[in-house]
Amino acid sequence: MALTSGQIDDVWCGWMKSWSDSHRESSLSKASLRNAVSNIDTWLDDNGSSFDAALPSEVSAVLSTKEKAELLMLIAHKRYEVL
């Protein structure tokens, strides 16, 4: 399910605050960063089936959408050393 505009704003503002708090600088505009959040949300909707198809059928059948998302987050966290 896609994020609402308010949820997109929450993610966007939280990300900007995190960047500011860690003293990182960027030449990107606020609008570009918000569009990135929105586009990633759309990408997740558009590619959910592809992600599900990448899982072994037994895993896909048993895990809930939230559990699959948690697994994806853990892999991204480990791969990119984020959060």
PDB file of N, CA, C and O in Angstrom:
ATOM      1  N   MET A   1       0.839  -1.175   0.000  1.00  0.00           N
ATOM      2  CA  MET A   1       0.000   0.000   0.000  1.00  0.00           C
ATOM      3  C   MET A   1       0.887   1.242   0.000  1.00  0.00           C
ATOM      4  O   MET A   1       1.802   1.363   0.814  1.00  0.00           O
ATOM      5  N   ALA A   2       0.611   2.137  -0.897  1.00  0.00           N
ATOM      6  CA  ALA A   2       1.401   3.356  -1.038  1.00  0.00           C
ATOM      7  C   ALA A   2       1.264   4.254   0.193  1.00  0.00           C
ATOM      8  O   ALA A   2       0.249   4.242   0.889  1.00  0.00           O
ATOM      9  N   LEU A   3       2.313   5.025   0.432  1.00  0.00           N
ATOM     10  CA  LEU A   3       2.277   5.989   1.522  1.00  0.00           C
ATOM     11  C   LEU A   3       1.360   7.152   1.158  1.00  0.00           C
ATOM     12  O   LEU A   3       1.204   7.498  -0.013  1.00  0.00           O
ATOM     13  N   THR A   4       0.770   7.736   2.166  1.00  0.00           N
ATOM     14  CA  THR A   4       0.000   8.961   1.952  1.00  0.00           C
ATOM     15  C   THR A   4       0.977  10.121   1.776  1.00  0.00           C
ATOM     16  O   THR A   4       2.166   9.987   2.063  1.00  0.00           O
ATOM     17  N   SER A   5       0.477  11.243   1.312  1.00  0.00           N
ATOM     18  CA  SER A   5       1.316  12.428   1.158  1.00  0.00           C
ATOM     19  C   SER A   5       1.922  12.838   2.504  1.00  0.00           C
ATOM     20  O   SER A   5       3.082  13.245   2.572  1.00  0.00           O
ATOM     21  N   GLY A   6       1.137  12.728   3.560  1.00  0.00           N
ATOM     22  CA  GLY A   6       1.642  13.058   4.898  1.00  0.00           C
ATOM     23  C   GLY A   6       2.748  12.113   5.344  1.00  0.00           C
ATOM     24  O   GLY A   6       3.718  12.544   5.967  1.00  0.00           O
ATOM     25  N   GLN A   7       2.610  10.833   5.032  1.00  0.00           N
ATOM     26  CA  GLN A   7       3.649   9.866   5.385  1.00  0.00           C
ATOM     27  C   GLN A   7       4.926  10.121   4.587  1.00  0.00           C
ATOM     28  O   GLN A   7       6.033  10.007   5.112  1.00  0.00           O
ATOM     29  N   ILE A   8       4.756  10.468   3.312  1.00  0.00           N
ATOM     30  CA  ILE A   8       5.921  10.815   2.490  1.00  0.00           C
ATOM     31  C   ILE A   8       6.632  12.019   3.093  1.00  0.00           C
ATOM     32  O   ILE A   8       7.860  12.046   3.175  1.00  0.00           O
ATOM     33  N   ASP A   9       5.859  13.012   3.514  1.00  0.00           N
ATOM     34  CA  ASP A   9       6.451  14.187   4.157  1.00  0.00           C
ATOM     35  C   ASP A   9       7.175  13.806   5.446  1.00  0.00           C
ATOM     36  O   ASP A   9       8.244  14.345   5.732  1.00  0.00           O
ATOM     37  N   ASP A  10       6.611  12.887   6.227  1.00  0.00           N
ATOM     38  CA  ASP A  10       7.261  12.437   7.465  1.00  0.00           C
ATOM     39  C   ASP A  10       8.614  11.797   7.176  1.00  0.00           C
ATOM     40  O   ASP A  10       9.600  12.084   7.856  1.00  0.00           O
ATOM     41  N   VAL A  11       8.660  10.933   6.166  1.00  0.00           N
ATOM     42  CA  VAL A  11       9.926  10.274   5.798  1.00  0.00           C
ATOM     43  C   VAL A  11      10.915  11.321   5.304  1.00  0.00           C
ATOM     44  O   VAL A  11      12.074  11.338   5.719  1.00  0.00           O
ATOM     45  N   TRP A  12      10.454  12.183   4.426  1.00  0.00           N
ATOM     46  CA  TRP A  12      11.292  13.228   3.839  1.00  0.00           C
ATOM     47  C   TRP A  12      11.878  14.133   4.924  1.00  0.00           C
ATOM     48  O   TRP A  12      13.084  14.378   4.945  1.00  0.00           O
ATOM     49  N   CYS A  13      11.033  14.626   5.816  1.00  0.00           N
ATOM     50  CA  CYS A  13      11.501  15.518   6.884  1.00  0.00           C
ATOM     51  C   CYS A  13      12.439  14.799   7.844  1.00  0.00           C
ATOM     52  O   CYS A  13      13.438  15.364   8.290  1.00  0.00           O
ATOM     53  N   GLY A  14      12.113  13.551   8.157  1.00  0.00           N
ATOM     54  CA  GLY A  14      12.984  12.769   9.036  1.00  0.00           C
ATOM     55  C   GLY A  14      14.354  12.549   8.425  1.00  0.00           C
ATOM     56  O   GLY A  14      15.374  12.614   9.110  1.00  0.00           O
ATOM     57  N   TRP A  15      14.363  12.285   7.117  1.00  0.00           N
ATOM     58  CA  TRP A  15      15.635  12.067   6.433  1.00  0.00           C
ATOM     59  C   TRP A  15      16.462  13.351   6.397  1.00  0.00           C
ATOM     60  O   TRP A  15      17.671  13.324   6.627  1.00  0.00           O
ATOM     61  N   MET A  16      15.802  14.474   6.107  1.00  0.00           N
ATOM     62  CA  MET A  16      16.518  15.749   6.089  1.00  0.00           C
ATOM     63  C   MET A  16      17.069  16.084   7.476  1.00  0.00           C
ATOM     64  O   MET A  16      18.186  16.588   7.595  1.00  0.00           O
ATOM     65  N   LYS A  17      16.293  15.806   8.517  1.00  0.00           N
ATOM     66  CA  LYS A  17      16.767  16.064   9.877  1.00  0.00           C
ATOM     67  C   LYS A  17      17.971  15.191  10.205  1.00  0.00           C
ATOM     68  O   LYS A  17      18.937  15.662  10.805  1.00  0.00           O
ATOM     69  N   SER A  18      17.914  13.927   9.815  1.00  0.00           N
ATOM     70  CA  SER A  18      19.034  13.019  10.039  1.00  0.00           C
ATOM     71  C   SER A  18      20.298  13.530   9.352  1.00  0.00           C
ATOM     72  O   SER A  18      21.384  13.511   9.932  1.00  0.00           O
ATOM     73  N   TRP A  19      20.143  13.986   8.110  1.00  0.00           N
ATOM     74  CA  TRP A  19      21.296  14.527   7.384  1.00  0.00           C
ATOM     75  C   TRP A  19      21.838  15.765   8.095  1.00  0.00           C
ATOM     76  O   TRP A  19      23.050  15.912   8.256  1.00  0.00           O
ATOM     77  N   SER A  20      20.957  16.634   8.512  1.00  0.00           N
ATOM     78  CA  SER A  20      21.372  17.859   9.183  1.00  0.00           C
ATOM     79  C   SER A  20      22.066  17.549  10.513  1.00  0.00           C
ATOM     80  O   SER A  20      23.104  18.128  10.833  1.00  0.00           O
ATOM     81  N   ASP A  21      21.479  16.630  11.280  1.00  0.00           N
ATOM     82  CA  ASP A  21      22.048  16.275  12.583  1.00  0.00           C
ATOM     83  C   ASP A  21      23.432  15.651  12.462  1.00  0.00           C
ATOM     84  O   ASP A  21      24.254  15.783  13.369  1.00  0.00           O
ATOM     85  N   SER A  22      23.695  14.970  11.344  1.00  0.00           N
ATOM     86  CA  SER A  22      25.001  14.328  11.161  1.00  0.00           C
ATOM     87  C   SER A  22      25.962  15.232  10.374  1.00  0.00           C
ATOM     88  O   SER A  22      27.049  14.805   9.983  1.00  0.00           O
ATOM     89  N   HIS A  23      25.549  16.475  10.150  1.00  0.00           N
ATOM     90  CA  HIS A  23      26.365  17.499   9.497  1.00  0.00           C
ATOM     91  C   HIS A  23      26.788  17.121   8.082  1.00  0.00           C
ATOM     92  O   HIS A  23      27.856  17.515   7.614  1.00  0.00           O
ATOM     93  N   ARG A  24      25.923  16.343   7.398  1.00  0.00           N
ATOM     94  CA  ARG A  24      26.181  16.026   5.988  1.00  0.00           C
ATOM     95  C   ARG A  24      25.607  17.147   5.143  1.00  0.00           C
ATOM     96  O   ARG A  24      24.574  17.732   5.467  1.00  0.00           O
ATOM     97  N   GLU A  25      26.295  17.427   4.066  1.00  0.00           N
ATOM     98  CA  GLU A  25      25.838  18.472   3.156  1.00  0.00           C
ATOM     99  C   GLU A  25      25.433  17.846   1.825  1.00  0.00           C
ATOM    100  O   GLU A  25      25.938  16.792   1.439  1.00  0.00           O
ATOM    101  N   SER A  26      24.528  18.505   1.143  1.00  0.00           N
ATOM    102  CA  SER A  26      24.080  18.033  -0.165  1.00  0.00           C
ATOM    103  C   SER A  26      23.683  19.216  -1.013  1.00  0.00           C
ATOM    104  O   SER A  26      23.171  20.218  -0.514  1.00  0.00           O
ATOM    105  N   SER A  27      23.925  19.087  -2.305  1.00  0.00           N
ATOM    106  CA  SER A  27      23.505  20.133  -3.237  1.00  0.00           C
ATOM    107  C   SER A  27      22.104  19.873  -3.773  1.00  0.00           C
ATOM    108  O   SER A  27      21.602  20.635  -4.599  1.00  0.00           O
ATOM    109  N   LEU A  28      21.470  18.796  -3.304  1.00  0.00           N
ATOM    110  CA  LEU A  28      20.123  18.457  -3.759  1.00  0.00           C
ATOM    111  C   LEU A  28      19.098  19.399  -3.147  1.00  0.00           C
ATOM    112  O   LEU A  28      19.219  19.811  -1.993  1.00  0.00           O
ATOM    113  N   SER A  29      18.091  19.730  -3.938  1.00  0.00           N
ATOM    114  CA  SER A  29      17.026  20.583  -3.418  1.00  0.00           C
ATOM    115  C   SER A  29      16.076  19.760  -2.546  1.00  0.00           C
ATOM    116  O   SER A  29      16.008  18.535  -2.655  1.00  0.00           O
ATOM    117  N   LYS A  30      15.353  20.457  -1.688  1.00  0.00           N
ATOM    118  CA  LYS A  30      14.361  19.784  -0.849  1.00  0.00           C
ATOM    119  C   LYS A  30      13.312  19.096  -1.706  1.00  0.00           C
ATOM    120  O   LYS A  30      12.866  17.994  -1.386  1.00  0.00           O
ATOM    121  N   ALA A  31      12.919  19.746  -2.796  1.00  0.00           N
ATOM    122  CA  ALA A  31      11.921  19.159  -3.690  1.00  0.00           C
ATOM    123  C   ALA A  31      12.441  17.871  -4.320  1.00  0.00           C
ATOM    124  O   ALA A  31      11.689  16.906  -4.460  1.00  0.00           O
ATOM    125  N   SER A  32      13.712  17.842  -4.700  1.00  0.00           N
ATOM    126  CA  SER A  32      14.286  16.628  -5.286  1.00  0.00           C
ATOM    127  C   SER A  32      14.314  15.485  -4.276  1.00  0.00           C
ATOM    128  O   SER A  32      14.044  14.335  -4.624  1.00  0.00           O
ATOM    129  N   LEU A  33      14.637  15.801  -3.039  1.00  0.00           N
ATOM    130  CA  LEU A  33      14.663  14.770  -1.998  1.00  0.00           C
ATOM    131  C   LEU A  33      13.261  14.238  -1.731  1.00  0.00           C
ATOM    132  O   LEU A  33      13.083  13.034  -1.545  1.00  0.00           O
ATOM    133  N   ARG A  34      12.259  15.125  -1.708  1.00  0.00           N
ATOM    134  CA  ARG A  34      10.888  14.659  -1.494  1.00  0.00           C
ATOM    135  C   ARG A  34      10.437  13.795  -2.670  1.00  0.00           C
ATOM    136  O   ARG A  34       9.780  12.773  -2.476  1.00  0.00           O
ATOM    137  N   ASN A  35      10.791  14.206  -3.888  1.00  0.00           N
ATOM    138  CA  ASN A  35      10.449  13.399  -5.055  1.00  0.00           C
ATOM    139  C   ASN A  35      11.110  12.030  -4.993  1.00  0.00           C
ATOM    140  O   ASN A  35      10.521  11.036  -5.418  1.00  0.00           O
ATOM    141  N   ALA A  36      12.327  11.971  -4.468  1.00  0.00           N
ATOM    142  CA  ALA A  36      13.010  10.686  -4.329  1.00  0.00           C
ATOM    143  C   ALA A  36      12.223   9.764  -3.404  1.00  0.00           C
ATOM    144  O   ALA A  36      12.062   8.581  -3.703  1.00  0.00           O
ATOM    145  N   VAL A  37      11.736  10.288  -2.295  1.00  0.00           N
ATOM    146  CA  VAL A  37      10.944   9.489  -1.356  1.00  0.00           C
ATOM    147  C   VAL A  37       9.672   8.989  -2.049  1.00  0.00           C
ATOM    148  O   VAL A  37       9.316   7.816  -1.937  1.00  0.00           O
ATOM    149  N   SER A  38       9.012   9.869  -2.745  1.00  0.00           N
ATOM    150  CA  SER A  38       7.788   9.498  -3.450  1.00  0.00           C
ATOM    151  C   SER A  38       8.053   8.458  -4.536  1.00  0.00           C
ATOM    152  O   SER A  38       7.296   7.499  -4.683  1.00  0.00           O
ATOM    153  N   ASN A  39       9.131   8.655  -5.296  1.00  0.00           N
ATOM    154  CA  ASN A  39       9.460   7.716  -6.366  1.00  0.00           C
ATOM    155  C   ASN A  39       9.863   6.342  -5.831  1.00  0.00           C
ATOM    156  O   ASN A  39       9.532   5.322  -6.437  1.00  0.00           O
ATOM    157  N   ILE A  40      10.566   6.307  -4.716  1.00  0.00           N
ATOM    158  CA  ILE A  40      10.926   5.018  -4.111  1.00  0.00           C
ATOM    159  C   ILE A  40       9.670   4.310  -3.623  1.00  0.00           C
ATOM    160  O   ILE A  40       9.550   3.093  -3.766  1.00  0.00           O
ATOM    161  N   ASP A  41       8.743   5.051  -3.055  1.00  0.00           N
ATOM    162  CA  ASP A  41       7.478   4.463  -2.626  1.00  0.00           C
ATOM    163  C   ASP A  41       6.736   3.858  -3.818  1.00  0.00           C
ATOM    164  O   ASP A  41       6.205   2.751  -3.729  1.00  0.00           O
ATOM    165  N   THR A  42       6.704   4.584  -4.920  1.00  0.00           N
ATOM    166  CA  THR A  42       6.070   4.070  -6.142  1.00  0.00           C
ATOM    167  C   THR A  42       6.810   2.835  -6.650  1.00  0.00           C
ATOM    168  O   THR A  42       6.182   1.862  -7.068  1.00  0.00           O
ATOM    169  N   TRP A  43       8.128   2.873  -6.615  1.00  0.00           N
ATOM    170  CA  TRP A  43       8.944   1.729  -7.060  1.00  0.00           C
ATOM    171  C   TRP A  43       8.619   0.488  -6.231  1.00  0.00           C
ATOM    172  O   TRP A  43       8.520  -0.614  -6.771  1.00  0.00           O
ATOM    173  N   LEU A  44       8.454   0.666  -4.926  1.00  0.00           N
ATOM    174  CA  LEU A  44       8.099  -0.471  -4.079  1.00  0.00           C
ATOM    175  C   LEU A  44       6.764  -1.077  -4.502  1.00  0.00           C
ATOM    176  O   LEU A  44       6.624  -2.299  -4.558  1.00  0.00           O
ATOM    177  N   ASP A  45       5.788  -0.229  -4.797  1.00  0.00           N
ATOM    178  CA  ASP A  45       4.499  -0.727  -5.289  1.00  0.00           C
ATOM    179  C   ASP A  45       4.657  -1.455  -6.617  1.00  0.00           C
ATOM    180  O   ASP A  45       4.116  -2.544  -6.808  1.00  0.00           O
ATOM    181  N   ASP A  46       5.402  -0.845  -7.527  1.00  0.00           N
ATOM    182  CA  ASP A  46       5.542  -1.392  -8.872  1.00  0.00           C
ATOM    183  C   ASP A  46       6.354  -2.681  -8.916  1.00  0.00           C
ATOM    184  O   ASP A  46       6.190  -3.480  -9.839  1.00  0.00           O
ATOM    185  N   ASN A  47       7.231  -2.897  -7.930  1.00  0.00           N
ATOM    186  CA  ASN A  47       8.146  -4.036  -7.978  1.00  0.00           C
ATOM    187  C   ASN A  47       7.921  -5.065  -6.876  1.00  0.00           C
ATOM    188  O   ASN A  47       8.738  -5.967  -6.687  1.00  0.00           O
ATOM    189  N   GLY A  48       6.822  -4.931  -6.154  1.00  0.00           N
ATOM    190  CA  GLY A  48       6.525  -5.890  -5.086  1.00  0.00           C
ATOM    191  C   GLY A  48       6.424  -7.320  -5.598  1.00  0.00           C
ATOM    192  O   GLY A  48       6.899  -8.251  -4.947  1.00  0.00           O
ATOM    193  N   SER A  49       5.814  -7.496  -6.750  1.00  0.00           N
ATOM    194  CA  SER A  49       5.673  -8.845  -7.307  1.00  0.00           C
ATOM    195  C   SER A  49       7.023  -9.435  -7.675  1.00  0.00           C
ATOM    196  O   SER A  49       7.263 -10.626  -7.478  1.00  0.00           O
ATOM    197  N   SER A  50       7.902  -8.601  -8.207  1.00  0.00           N
ATOM    198  CA  SER A  50       9.250  -9.060  -8.564  1.00  0.00           C
ATOM    199  C   SER A  50      10.024  -9.498  -7.319  1.00  0.00           C
ATOM    200  O   SER A  50      10.705 -10.523  -7.324  1.00  0.00           O
ATOM    201  N   PHE A  51       9.906  -8.708  -6.262  1.00  0.00           N
ATOM    202  CA  PHE A  51      10.558  -9.064  -4.991  1.00  0.00           C
ATOM    203  C   PHE A  51      10.005 -10.382  -4.471  1.00  0.00           C
ATOM    204  O   PHE A  51      10.764 -11.265  -4.073  1.00  0.00           O
ATOM    205  N   ASP A  52       8.695 -10.514  -4.474  1.00  0.00           N
ATOM    206  CA  ASP A  52       8.060 -11.739  -3.990  1.00  0.00           C
ATOM    207  C   ASP A  52       8.500 -12.945  -4.825  1.00  0.00           C
ATOM    208  O   ASP A  52       8.719 -14.030  -4.286  1.00  0.00           O
ATOM    209  N   ALA A  53       8.628 -12.754  -6.142  1.00  0.00           N
ATOM    210  CA  ALA A  53       9.040 -13.843  -7.028  1.00  0.00           C
ATOM    211  C   ALA A  53      10.485 -14.261  -6.785  1.00  0.00           C
ATOM    212  O   ALA A  53      10.864 -15.391  -7.093  1.00  0.00           O
ATOM    213  N   ALA A  54      11.296 -13.354  -6.232  1.00  0.00           N
ATOM    214  CA  ALA A  54      12.698 -13.679  -5.954  1.00  0.00           C
ATOM    215  C   ALA A  54      12.853 -14.577  -4.726  1.00  0.00           C
ATOM    216  O   ALA A  54      13.900 -15.194  -4.528  1.00  0.00           O
ATOM    217  N   LEU A  55      11.823 -14.643  -3.918  1.00  0.00           N
ATOM    218  CA  LEU A  55      11.869 -15.467  -2.710  1.00  0.00           C
ATOM    219  C   LEU A  55      11.556 -16.921  -3.055  1.00  0.00           C
ATOM    220  O   LEU A  55      10.789 -17.189  -3.979  1.00  0.00           O
ATOM    221  N   PRO A  56      12.142 -17.852  -2.320  1.00  0.00           N
ATOM    222  CA  PRO A  56      11.723 -19.243  -2.492  1.00  0.00           C
ATOM    223  C   PRO A  56      10.221 -19.353  -2.225  1.00  0.00           C
ATOM    224  O   PRO A  56       9.705 -18.689  -1.325  1.00  0.00           O
ATOM    225  N   SER A  57       9.529 -20.170  -2.984  1.00  0.00           N
ATOM    226  CA  SER A  57       8.065 -20.241  -2.890  1.00  0.00           C
ATOM    227  C   SER A  57       7.594 -20.557  -1.474  1.00  0.00           C
ATOM    228  O   SER A  57       6.572 -20.034  -1.031  1.00  0.00           O
ATOM    229  N   GLU A  58       8.323 -21.400  -0.767  1.00  0.00           N
ATOM    230  CA  GLU A  58       7.944 -21.735   0.617  1.00  0.00           C
ATOM    231  C   GLU A  58       7.984 -20.490   1.501  1.00  0.00           C
ATOM    232  O   GLU A  58       7.096 -20.284   2.329  1.00  0.00           O
ATOM    233  N   VAL A  59       9.004 -19.670   1.325  1.00  0.00           N
ATOM    234  CA  VAL A  59       9.141 -18.443   2.109  1.00  0.00           C
ATOM    235  C   VAL A  59       8.052 -17.450   1.721  1.00  0.00           C
ATOM    236  O   VAL A  59       7.417 -16.843   2.584  1.00  0.00           O
ATOM    237  N   SER A  60       7.843 -17.291   0.433  1.00  0.00           N
ATOM    238  CA  SER A  60       6.825 -16.362  -0.058  1.00  0.00           C
ATOM    239  C   SER A  60       5.436 -16.715   0.456  1.00  0.00           C
ATOM    240  O   SER A  60       4.633 -15.834   0.763  1.00  0.00           O
ATOM    241  N   ALA A  61       5.162 -18.009   0.547  1.00  0.00           N
ATOM    242  CA  ALA A  61       3.838 -18.461   0.974  1.00  0.00           C
ATOM    243  C   ALA A  61       3.614 -18.285   2.475  1.00  0.00           C
ATOM    244  O   ALA A  61       2.477 -18.119   2.919  1.00  0.00           O
ATOM    245  N   VAL A  62       4.688 -18.321   3.252  1.00  0.00           N
ATOM    246  CA  VAL A  62       4.552 -18.319   4.713  1.00  0.00           C
ATOM    247  C   VAL A  62       4.691 -16.920   5.319  1.00  0.00           C
ATOM    248  O   VAL A  62       3.946 -16.562   6.231  1.00  0.00           O
ATOM    249  N   LEU A  63       5.638 -16.133   4.816  1.00  0.00           N
ATOM    250  CA  LEU A  63       5.881 -14.826   5.415  1.00  0.00           C
ATOM    251  C   LEU A  63       4.797 -13.826   5.036  1.00  0.00           C
ATOM    252  O   LEU A  63       4.288 -13.841   3.915  1.00  0.00           O
ATOM    253  N   SER A  64       4.454 -12.965   5.974  1.00  0.00           N
ATOM    254  CA  SER A  64       3.517 -11.870   5.694  1.00  0.00           C
ATOM    255  C   SER A  64       4.256 -10.773   4.934  1.00  0.00           C
ATOM    256  O   SER A  64       5.483 -10.791   4.837  1.00  0.00           O
ATOM    257  N   THR A  65       3.512  -9.838   4.405  1.00  0.00           N
ATOM    258  CA  THR A  65       4.121  -8.709   3.704  1.00  0.00           C
ATOM    259  C   THR A  65       5.056  -7.944   4.637  1.00  0.00           C
ATOM    260  O   THR A  65       6.144  -7.539   4.227  1.00  0.00           O
ATOM    261  N   LYS A  66       4.641  -7.745   5.883  1.00  0.00           N
ATOM    262  CA  LYS A  66       5.492  -7.039   6.854  1.00  0.00           C
ATOM    263  C   LYS A  66       6.771  -7.814   7.135  1.00  0.00           C
ATOM    264  O   LYS A  66       7.839  -7.214   7.261  1.00  0.00           O
ATOM    265  N   GLU A  67       6.684  -9.127   7.235  1.00  0.00           N
ATOM    266  CA  GLU A  67       7.881  -9.940   7.493  1.00  0.00           C
ATOM    267  C   GLU A  67       8.840  -9.897   6.305  1.00  0.00           C
ATOM    268  O   GLU A  67      10.058  -9.860   6.482  1.00  0.00           O
ATOM    269  N   LYS A  68       8.282  -9.902   5.090  1.00  0.00           N
ATOM    270  CA  LYS A  68       9.125  -9.782   3.893  1.00  0.00           C
ATOM    271  C   LYS A  68       9.809  -8.422   3.866  1.00  0.00           C
ATOM    272  O   LYS A  68      10.984  -8.326   3.514  1.00  0.00           O
ATOM    273  N   ALA A  69       9.080  -7.367   4.238  1.00  0.00           N
ATOM    274  CA  ALA A  69       9.658  -6.026   4.283  1.00  0.00           C
ATOM    275  C   ALA A  69      10.770  -5.957   5.332  1.00  0.00           C
ATOM    276  O   ALA A  69      11.803  -5.326   5.110  1.00  0.00           O
ATOM    277  N   GLU A  70      10.552  -6.604   6.458  1.00  0.00           N
ATOM    278  CA  GLU A  70      11.582  -6.628   7.500  1.00  0.00           C
ATOM    279  C   GLU A  70      12.842  -7.318   6.995  1.00  0.00           C
ATOM    280  O   GLU A  70      13.953  -6.851   7.249  1.00  0.00           O
ATOM    281  N   LEU A  71      12.675  -8.413   6.288  1.00  0.00           N
ATOM    282  CA  LEU A  71      13.815  -9.133   5.733  1.00  0.00           C
ATOM    283  C   LEU A  71      14.565  -8.250   4.732  1.00  0.00           C
ATOM    284  O   LEU A  71      15.795  -8.198   4.744  1.00  0.00           O
ATOM    285  N   LEU A  72      13.821  -7.560   3.871  1.00  0.00           N
ATOM    286  CA  LEU A  72      14.438  -6.651   2.909  1.00  0.00           C
ATOM    287  C   LEU A  72      15.217  -5.551   3.623  1.00  0.00           C
ATOM    288  O   LEU A  72      16.334  -5.223   3.223  1.00  0.00           O
ATOM    289  N   MET A  73      14.638  -4.984   4.668  1.00  0.00           N
ATOM    290  CA  MET A  73      15.310  -3.930   5.425  1.00  0.00           C
ATOM    291  C   MET A  73      16.594  -4.442   6.080  1.00  0.00           C
ATOM    292  O   MET A  73      17.610  -3.748   6.081  1.00  0.00           O
ATOM    293  N   LEU A  74      16.550  -5.640   6.631  1.00  0.00           N
ATOM    294  CA  LEU A  74      17.739  -6.211   7.278  1.00  0.00           C
ATOM    295  C   LEU A  74      18.859  -6.432   6.269  1.00  0.00           C
ATOM    296  O   LEU A  74      20.029  -6.187   6.565  1.00  0.00           O
ATOM    297  N   ILE A  75      18.498  -6.894   5.081  1.00  0.00           N
ATOM    298  CA  ILE A  75      19.508  -7.112   4.043  1.00  0.00           C
ATOM    299  C   ILE A  75      20.098  -5.782   3.589  1.00  0.00           C
ATOM    300  O   ILE A  75      21.315  -5.660   3.453  1.00  0.00           O
ATOM    301  N   ALA A  76      19.249  -4.787   3.353  1.00  0.00           N
ATOM    302  CA  ALA A  76      19.735  -3.465   2.945  1.00  0.00           C
ATOM    303  C   ALA A  76      20.614  -2.862   4.036  1.00  0.00           C
ATOM    304  O   ALA A  76      21.645  -2.259   3.739  1.00  0.00           O
ATOM    305  N   HIS A  77      20.217  -3.020   5.284  1.00  0.00           N
ATOM    306  CA  HIS A  77      20.996  -2.510   6.415  1.00  0.00           C
ATOM    307  C   HIS A  77      22.389  -3.129   6.416  1.00  0.00           C
ATOM    308  O   HIS A  77      23.387  -2.421   6.544  1.00  0.00           O
ATOM    309  N   LYS A  78      22.453  -4.430   6.276  1.00  0.00           N
ATOM    310  CA  LYS A  78      23.738  -5.126   6.315  1.00  0.00           C
ATOM    311  C   LYS A  78      24.588  -4.768   5.085  1.00  0.00           C
ATOM    312  O   LYS A  78      25.787  -4.514   5.202  1.00  0.00           O
ATOM    313  N   ARG A  79      23.961  -4.755   3.928  1.00  0.00           N
ATOM    314  CA  ARG A  79      24.694  -4.489   2.678  1.00  0.00           C
ATOM    315  C   ARG A  79      25.275  -3.079   2.652  1.00  0.00           C
ATOM    316  O   ARG A  79      26.426  -2.888   2.259  1.00  0.00           O
ATOM    317  N   TYR A  80      24.490  -2.100   3.065  1.00  0.00           N
ATOM    318  CA  TYR A  80      24.899  -0.693   2.921  1.00  0.00           C
ATOM    319  C   TYR A  80      25.310  -0.032   4.251  1.00  0.00           C
ATOM    320  O   TYR A  80      25.673   1.144   4.280  1.00  0.00           O
ATOM    321  N   GLU A  81      25.248  -0.795   5.334  1.00  0.00           N
ATOM    322  CA  GLU A  81      25.640  -0.297   6.651  1.00  0.00           C
ATOM    323  C   GLU A  81      24.921   1.006   7.001  1.00  0.00           C
ATOM    324  O   GLU A  81      25.538   2.012   7.352  1.00  0.00           O
ATOM    325  N   VAL A  82      23.591   0.946   6.892  1.00  0.00           N
ATOM    326  CA  VAL A  82      22.766   2.104   7.197  1.00  0.00           C
ATOM    327  C   VAL A  82      21.885   1.831   8.406  1.00  0.00           C
ATOM    328  O   VAL A  82      21.674   0.683   8.797  1.00  0.00           O
ATOM    329  N   LEU A  83      21.384   2.896   8.981  1.00  0.00           N
ATOM    330  CA  LEU A  83      20.514   2.873  10.149  1.00  0.00           C
ATOM    331  C   LEU A  83      21.256   2.253  11.253  1.00  0.00           C
ATOM    332  O   LEU A  83      20.725   2.120  12.356  1.00  0.00           O
TER     333      LEU A  83
END
